[in-house]
Amino acid sequence: MRFERRLTRKAKVDMTPLVDILFMLLLFFMMTSVFKIVPGLSLSLPESATASTVALTPFRIVAVSDSEIYVNELRTGLAGLDAAIKREMSGRKVEEIRAVFQGDRGLPYQLVISVLDGLRANGIEGVSLLTQGKVARP
C-alpha cells in the first residue's frame, strides 16, 4: 500500500508589487523635487529690501574681478567680454534674451558699469541684477 505524501506549503513572497510601489515612489519624488542651480563660485551677494523672484534665464553673467568674468560657463576677462557675449548670443534673437548679472558685494562699481555697457553695446537691454533678500536683524 502506497501512501500519498502531502506537500508542505512553502511561504513565498511575491516581490512584484513591492517593486511596483517602490518604482512609483521613486517617480513621485523625482517629479516633485525642485532642483536648484548652484553656481560654482562663492559670492556674497548684496542685499535688497525690494528684491523679487525672477526666473533664471540661460544667459548669466558672473563678475568676480576684471580678469575673471563668466558668460554662462565661458570664462573671460573684461577685455574679452564683448566677444564672449557675441559668441553666446549667436543664433538667438536679441529681443528674447534676458540677462542675469551677479557679482560680489565688494565688486568695484566701475566693473559693474563696464559689464552693463558691454551688454547694452550688444543690444541686450533686459538685465536683472541678482541679489539676496534683506536679512532681518534683531
C-alpha positions in Angstrom: 0.0 0.0 0.0 1.3 3.3 -1.0 0.6 6.5 0.9 0.3 9.8 -0.6 2.7 12.3 0.7 1.2 15.7 1.4 3.1 18.6 0.1 4.0 21.2 2.6 3.3 24.8 1.8 6.3 26.9 1.2 5.9 30.5 2.1 6.7 32.6 -0.9 6.8 36.4 -1.0 5.9 37.9 -4.4 8.2 40.8 -4.9 6.5 42.2 -8.0 4.0 44.5 -6.1 6.8 45.8 -3.9 9.0 46.7 -6.8 6.0 48.4 -8.5 5.3 50.5 -5.3 9.0 51.5 -5.0 9.1 52.5 -8.6 6.0 54.7 -8.2 7.5 56.3 -5.1 10.7 57.0 -6.9 8.8 58.6 -9.8 6.8 60.7 -7.3 9.8 62.1 -5.6 11.6 62.7 -8.8 8.7 64.6 -10.3 8.0 66.7 -7.1 11.6 67.6 -6.3 12.9 71.0 -7.2 16.5 71.2 -8.4 18.3 74.4 -7.6 21.1 75.7 -9.8 24.0 76.3 -7.6 26.9 78.4 -9.0 30.4 77.1 -8.6 31.6 80.4 -7.2 31.0 81.6 -3.7 29.7 85.1 -3.9 28.5 87.4 -1.2 25.5 89.0 -2.9 24.4 92.5 -2.0 21.1 92.8 0.0 18.0 94.4 -1.3 14.8 95.2 0.5 12.7 95.2 -2.7 14.1 92.0 -4.2 11.7 89.9 -6.3 11.9 86.5 -7.7 13.0 86.2 -11.3 13.0 83.0 -13.4 16.6 82.1 -14.2 17.5 82.6 -17.8 20.2 80.7 -19.7 22.1 84.0 -20.2 24.0 84.6 -17.0 27.0 86.9 -16.3 29.0 86.4 -13.1 31.7 89.0 -12.4 34.4 88.2 -9.8 37.1 90.6 -10.9 38.4 92.4 -14.0 40.2 89.3 -15.2 37.5 86.8 -14.2 34.1 87.2 -15.7 31.8 84.3 -16.7 29.3 84.5 -19.5 27.3 81.4 -18.8 30.1 78.8 -18.3 32.6 80.6 -20.6 35.4 82.3 -18.6 36.8 85.6 -19.9 38.1 88.9 -18.7 36.8 92.5 -19.2 38.8 92.7 -22.5 37.2 89.6 -24.0 33.7 90.3 -22.7 32.3 91.6 -26.0 33.5 88.6 -27.9 32.1 86.2 -25.3 28.7 87.9 -25.3 28.5 87.7 -29.1 29.5 84.0 -29.0 26.7 83.2 -26.5 24.2 85.3 -28.4 24.8 83.5 -31.8 21.6 82.0 -33.2 19.3 83.9 -30.8 17.2 86.9 -31.2 18.3 89.9 -29.1 14.7 90.7 -28.1 14.3 87.2 -26.5 17.5 87.5 -24.3 17.1 88.5 -20.7 20.4 88.5 -18.9 21.0 87.9 -15.2 24.0 89.7 -13.7 25.5 88.7 -10.4 28.6 89.9 -8.6 30.1 90.1 -5.2 29.0 92.9 -3.0 32.6 94.2 -2.9 32.9 94.4 -6.7 34.1 97.8 -8.0 31.3 99.9 -9.3 33.3 100.6 -12.5 33.4 96.9 -13.3 29.6 96.7 -12.9 29.1 99.6 -15.3 31.6 98.2 -17.8 29.8 94.8 -17.8 26.4 96.5 -18.2 27.8 98.7 -21.0 29.1 95.6 -22.8 25.6 94.0 -22.6 24.0 97.2 -23.9 26.5 97.5 -26.7 25.4 94.1 -27.9 21.7 95.1 -27.8 20.8 93.4 -24.5 18.5 95.8 -22.6 16.8 93.4 -20.2 19.3 92.9 -17.4 18.3 91.7 -13.9 20.7 92.1 -11.0 20.8 89.1 -8.7 20.7 90.0 -5.0 19.7 88.3 -1.8 16.7 89.3 0.3 17.3 91.7 3.2 18.1 89.8 6.3 16.1 90.8 9.3 18.4 91.9 12.1 17.3 91.8 15.7 
